[in-house]
């Protein structure tokens, strides 16, 4: 099947930010996974890295991708970016927080580790931010209390579905 793009068009990189949704094909064959430019030579995933610049995120597509997708790289970069200081209070930063919470999603590779979604925090600051994200210590609104009372009242009148052990 021929390519529908104009011959000089640049493909979109398969990673387009923290709100990126996975597709069937992670990237278009023959294009860089970080910048979308056509690949040359034996390179299959990223553009060729200039000599001596393999670990510099601004110089290497591979390093730029790693800093935004792999937790160990992303965490180190977020701490370096903050100068080792908490963004909330200025104390020594020991931890990195996901601004949009992971909700138990783990630390596997993915676009949730983009630098725009990370902030360096001290331990106490991280505890406070995480508690706020989870809604701890927040009093429910009168409307939320009313709905909860209504749910409890309705639950008394709903009978559970009968289970007989055999299918109809």
Order of alpha helices (4+ residues) and beta strands (2+ residues): alpha-alpha-beta-beta-alpha-alpha
